[in-house]
Amino acid sequence: MHAKYSSTRDMLDDDGDTTISLHSQASIATHRRPGPQHTEQQVPSSAWRPAALTLLTLCLVLLTGLAALGLVFFQFYQLSITQQNNIAQKEERLGNLSQQLRSLQAQNSKLTETLQRVAEKLCRELYNKTGEHRCSPCPEKWKWHGNKCYQFYKESKDWQGCEYFCIAENSTMLKINTEEVLEFAMPQSYSEFFYSYWTGLSRNGSGKAWLWMDGAHYSSELFDIIIDFTSLRSRDCVTILNGKAFSKDCRELRRCACERPAAIVRPEWLY
């Protein structure tokens, strides 16, 4: 009985060993033989590795390019700032130069005006002493007074004839509109032969206003016009004779008195 039990246990031991051995071998075989899932994971990894390297290379190239562009942009920005600063400095210098130029021009203008006044004053003194000087701003034989030149011609014409005559001489008929001109012109009218001079004063009929040729009104405060109301002829033009003014018929023959603006006295004319 005992021997039969021993034999049975030995058989079980043998079977257990066999079972363990089988499990061990299966386990080893399982670890050694790759399963289908592990094989599927390795195949994609090997296929994407070159693509990943290519993408990494492209990224590095792009980063390098961006860095280069950033450097260029920074340099361009620095250059732009430098140029703007240079332009601002040049504009500031130009503004200073312009201001200095305007200042010099103003000083030059003042010096020119001062020199002009001095030259005119000196020329008047020389002219008044000699009665005529080459520094005179008036044409030859014209009389210089104030800022005008005057000429009292000997030719006799009617009033309109004197108007045309003065225009031909680049002048206009005599106009007495200030006290200074009155004091100068009236002494020129003295004549022992009663040669009176036409002025530019006239009216458009009896009772109308007396007007100068430029349209300015006559001022009775300067001088009176002597009118002969007994005459039947129209007396609408004014002459001066022996320091007085008379209304005369515009068709009568009288001498012509003309005036024109004086030129600028040049300093070189004084020498």
VEXDREN-2710 file (C-alpha; in Angstrom, 1 decimal):
% VEXDREN-2710
k/r/px/py/pz
1/MET/0.0/0.0/0.0
2/HIS/2.7/2.3/0.9
3/ALA/4.6/1.4/-2.2
4/LYS/1.6/2.2/-4.3
5/TYR/1.3/5.7/-2.8
6/SER/4.9/6.4/-3.4
7/SER/4.6/5.4/-6.9
8/THR/1.6/7.6/-7.5
9/ARG/3.4/10.6/-5.8
10/ASP/6.4/10.0/-8.0
11/MET/4.2/10.2/-11.0
12/LEU/2.6/13.4/-9.8
13/ASP/6.0/14.8/-9.2
14/ASP/7.0/13.8/-12.6
15/ASP/3.9/15.4/-14.1
16/GLY/4.4/18.6/-12.0
17/ASP/7.9/18.9/-13.2
18/THR/6.7/18.4/-16.7
19/THR/4.0/21.1/-16.2
20/ILE/6.5/23.5/-14.7
21/SER/8.9/22.8/-17.4
22/LEU/6.2/23.4/-20.0
23/HIS/5.2/26.7/-18.4
24/SER/8.8/27.8/-18.2
25/GLN/9.4/27.0/-21.8
26/ALA/6.2/28.8/-22.8
27/SER/7.2/31.8/-20.8
28/ILE/10.7/31.9/-22.4
29/ALA/9.2/31.5/-25.8
30/THR/6.8/34.3/-25.1
31/HIS/9.5/36.7/-24.0
32/ARG/11.8/35.7/-26.9
33/ARG/9.2/35.8/-29.7
34/PRO/8.0/39.4/-30.4
35/GLY/4.3/39.8/-30.6
36/PRO/2.5/41.4/-33.5
37/GLN/1.9/44.7/-31.6
38/HIS/5.5/45.3/-30.8
39/THR/6.5/44.7/-34.5
40/GLU/3.9/47.3/-35.6
41/GLN/5.4/49.9/-33.3
42/GLN/8.9/49.5/-34.5
43/VAL/8.1/49.8/-38.2
44/PRO/6.6/53.4/-38.0
45/SER/9.5/54.6/-35.9
46/SER/12.0/53.6/-38.5
47/ALA/10.0/55.2/-41.3
48/TRP/9.5/58.7/-39.7
49/ARG/13.1/59.1/-38.4
50/PRO/14.4/60.7/-41.7
51/ALA/11.4/62.9/-42.0
52/ALA/11.9/64.1/-38.5
53/LEU/15.5/64.8/-39.2
54/THR/14.5/66.7/-42.3
55/LEU/11.9/68.8/-40.4
56/LEU/14.4/69.5/-37.7
57/THR/16.9/70.7/-40.3
58/LEU/14.3/72.9/-41.9
59/CYS/13.4/74.4/-38.6
60/LEU/17.1/75.1/-37.9
61/VAL/17.4/76.7/-41.3
62/LEU/14.3/78.8/-40.7
63/LEU/15.5/79.9/-37.3
64/THR/18.9/80.8/-38.8
65/GLY/17.1/82.8/-41.5
66/LEU/14.9/84.5/-39.0
67/ALA/17.9/85.4/-36.9
68/ALA/19.7/86.8/-40.0
69/LEU/16.6/88.8/-41.0
70/GLY/16.3/90.0/-37.5
71/LEU/19.9/91.1/-37.5
72/VAL/19.4/92.9/-40.9
73/PHE/16.3/94.6/-39.7
74/PHE/18.0/95.7/-36.5
75/GLN/20.9/97.1/-38.5
76/PHE/18.5/98.8/-40.9
77/TYR/16.6/100.3/-38.0
78/GLN/19.9/101.5/-36.4
79/LEU/20.9/103.0/-39.8
80/SER/17.5/104.6/-40.2
81/ILE/17.7/106.2/-36.7
82/THR/21.2/107.4/-37.5
83/GLN/20.0/108.9/-40.8
84/GLN/17.1/110.6/-39.1
85/ASN/19.4/112.1/-36.5
86/ASN/21.7/113.3/-39.3
87/ILE/18.7/114.8/-41.2
88/ALA/17.5/116.5/-38.0
89/GLN/20.9/117.9/-37.3
90/LYS/21.2/119.2/-40.9
91/GLU/17.7/120.7/-40.8
92/GLU/18.6/122.4/-37.5
93/ARG/21.9/123.8/-39.1
94/LEU/19.9/124.9/-42.2
95/GLY/17.4/126.7/-40.0
96/ASN/20.2/128.4/-38.1
97/LEU/21.8/129.4/-41.4
98/SER/18.5/130.7/-42.7
99/GLN/18.0/132.7/-39.6
100/GLN/21.5/134.2/-39.8
101/LEU/20.9/135.0/-43.5
102/ARG/17.7/136.8/-42.7
103/SER/19.5/138.7/-40.0
104/LEU/22.2/139.7/-42.4
105/GLN/19.7/140.7/-45.0
106/ALA/17.9/142.9/-42.5
107/GLN/21.2/144.5/-41.4
108/ASN/22.1/145.0/-45.1
109/SER/18.7/146.6/-45.8
110/LYS/19.2/149.0/-42.9
111/LEU/22.7/149.8/-44.0
112/THR/21.5/150.4/-47.5
113/GLU/18.7/152.7/-46.3
114/THR/21.1/154.6/-44.1
115/LEU/23.5/155.0/-47.0
116/GLN/20.7/156.1/-49.3
117/ARG/19.6/158.8/-46.8
118/VAL/23.1/160.0/-46.4
119/ALA/23.7/160.1/-50.1
120/GLU/20.4/162.0/-50.8
121/LYS/21.1/164.5/-48.1
122/LEU/24.6/165.2/-49.3
123/CYS/23.4/165.4/-52.9
124/ARG/20.7/168.0/-51.9
125/GLU/23.4/170.1/-50.3
126/LEU/25.5/170.0/-53.4
127/TYR/22.5/170.6/-55.6
128/ASN/21.3/173.6/-53.6
129/LYS/24.8/175.2/-53.7
130/THR/25.3/174.8/-57.4
131/GLY/21.8/174.7/-58.7
132/GLU/22.7/171.6/-60.7
133/HIS/24.9/168.5/-59.9
134/ARG/25.5/165.2/-61.6
135/CYS/24.1/163.4/-58.5
136/SER/20.7/164.9/-59.2
137/PRO/18.0/162.2/-59.6
138/CYS/16.2/164.4/-62.2
139/PRO/16.8/164.7/-66.0
140/GLU/19.0/167.5/-67.2
141/LYS/17.5/170.9/-66.8
142/TRP/14.7/169.6/-64.6
143/LYS/14.3/171.1/-61.2
144/TRP/14.6/168.8/-58.2
145/HIS/12.3/169.4/-55.2
146/GLY/11.2/166.9/-52.6
147/ASN/10.7/163.6/-54.3
148/LYS/9.6/165.1/-57.6
149/CYS/11.3/166.6/-60.7
150/TYR/9.7/169.7/-62.3
151/GLN/10.0/171.4/-65.6
152/PHE/8.5/174.7/-66.6
153/TYR/8.6/174.8/-70.4
154/LYS/8.5/177.9/-72.6
155/GLU/6.3/176.2/-75.3
156/SER/2.7/177.6/-75.3
157/LYS/-0.2/175.2/-75.9
158/ASP/-3.8/174.8/-74.9
159/TRP/-4.6/172.8/-71.8
160/GLN/-5.1/169.5/-73.6
161/GLY/-2.0/170.2/-75.7
162/CYS/0.1/170.5/-72.5
163/GLU/-1.4/167.3/-71.2
164/TYR/-0.2/165.4/-74.2
165/PHE/3.2/167.3/-74.1
166/CYS/3.8/166.2/-70.5
167/ILE/2.9/162.6/-71.3
168/ALA/5.4/162.6/-74.1
169/GLU/8.0/163.6/-71.6
170/ASN/7.1/160.7/-69.3
171/SER/5.5/163.1/-66.8
172/THR/2.2/164.6/-65.9
173/MET/0.9/168.2/-65.5
174/LEU/1.8/170.1/-62.4
175/LYS/-0.1/169.2/-59.3
176/ILE/-0.1/171.5/-56.2
177/ASN/-1.5/169.5/-53.4
178/THR/0.9/170.3/-50.5
179/GLU/2.2/173.5/-48.8
180/GLU/5.8/172.5/-49.9
181/VAL/4.9/172.2/-53.5
182/LEU/2.9/175.4/-53.4
183/GLU/5.9/177.3/-52.0
184/PHE/8.1/175.9/-54.7
185/ALA/5.8/176.2/-57.7
186/MET/4.3/179.7/-57.2
187/PRO/7.7/181.5/-57.4
188/GLN/8.2/179.8/-60.8
189/SER/5.1/181.5/-62.1
190/TYR/6.5/185.1/-61.8
191/SER/6.9/186.6/-65.2
192/GLU/7.2/190.2/-66.4
193/PHE/5.6/189.2/-69.7
194/PHE/2.6/187.5/-68.0
195/TYR/3.5/184.0/-69.1
196/SER/1.3/181.8/-67.0
197/TYR/1.5/178.0/-66.7
198/TRP/-1.2/175.5/-67.1
199/THR/-1.7/173.1/-64.1
200/GLY/-3.4/169.8/-64.0
201/LEU/-6.4/171.3/-62.2
202/SER/-9.7/171.5/-64.1
203/ARG/-13.4/170.9/-63.9
204/ASN/-16.1/169.5/-66.1
205/GLY/-18.2/172.7/-66.4
206/SER/-19.3/175.6/-64.2
207/GLY/-20.4/174.6/-60.8
208/LYS/-18.6/171.2/-60.9
209/ALA/-15.9/170.2/-58.6
210/TRP/-12.3/171.1/-59.3
211/LEU/-10.2/167.9/-59.8
212/TRP/-6.6/167.1/-60.4
213/MET/-5.7/164.8/-63.3
214/ASP/-5.4/161.8/-60.9
215/GLY/-8.9/162.4/-59.6
216/ALA/-7.8/164.1/-56.3
217/HIS/-9.9/167.0/-55.1
218/TYR/-8.7/170.6/-55.0
219/SER/-8.2/172.0/-51.5
220/SER/-9.2/175.7/-51.1
221/GLU/-7.1/175.8/-47.9
222/LEU/-3.9/175.8/-50.0
223/PHE/-4.8/178.5/-52.5
224/ASP/-7.8/180.3/-54.0
225/ILE/-8.8/180.2/-57.6
226/ILE/-9.6/183.6/-59.0
227/ILE/-12.6/183.3/-61.3
228/ASP/-13.8/186.1/-63.6
229/PHE/-17.6/185.7/-63.4
230/THR/-18.1/188.5/-65.9
231/SER/-16.6/186.5/-68.8
232/LEU/-19.0/184.7/-71.1
233/ARG/-16.4/182.1/-72.0
234/SER/-16.0/178.8/-70.0
235/ARG/-13.2/179.0/-67.5
236/ASP/-12.7/175.4/-66.5
237/CYS/-8.8/175.1/-66.4
238/VAL/-6.4/176.7/-63.9
239/THR/-3.2/178.5/-64.6
240/ILE/-0.7/180.1/-62.1
241/LEU/0.8/183.5/-62.7
242/ASN/2.8/185.7/-60.3
243/GLY/2.0/183.5/-57.3
244/LYS/-1.8/183.3/-57.9
245/ALA/-4.2/180.8/-59.5
246/PHE/-6.7/181.8/-62.2
247/SER/-9.4/180.0/-64.0
248/LYS/-9.0/180.3/-67.8
249/ASP/-10.5/179.0/-71.0
250/CYS/-8.9/175.7/-71.7
251/ARG/-8.5/176.6/-75.3
252/GLU/-6.2/179.5/-74.5
253/LEU/-2.4/179.1/-75.2
254/ARG/-0.3/178.9/-72.0
255/ARG/3.0/177.5/-71.1
256/CYS/3.3/173.9/-69.8
257/ALA/4.4/172.9/-66.3
258/CYS/5.2/169.2/-65.9
259/GLU/6.3/166.9/-63.0
260/ARG/7.6/163.4/-62.6
261/PRO/8.9/161.2/-59.7
262/ALA/12.6/161.6/-58.9
263/ALA/14.9/158.7/-59.3
264/ILE/17.0/157.2/-56.5
265/VAL/20.2/159.0/-55.7
266/ARG/23.1/156.7/-56.2
267/PRO/26.1/157.1/-53.9
268/GLU/28.5/156.7/-56.8
269/TRP/27.0/159.8/-58.4
270/LEU/28.5/161.9/-55.6
271/TYR/32.1/161.3/-56.8
END
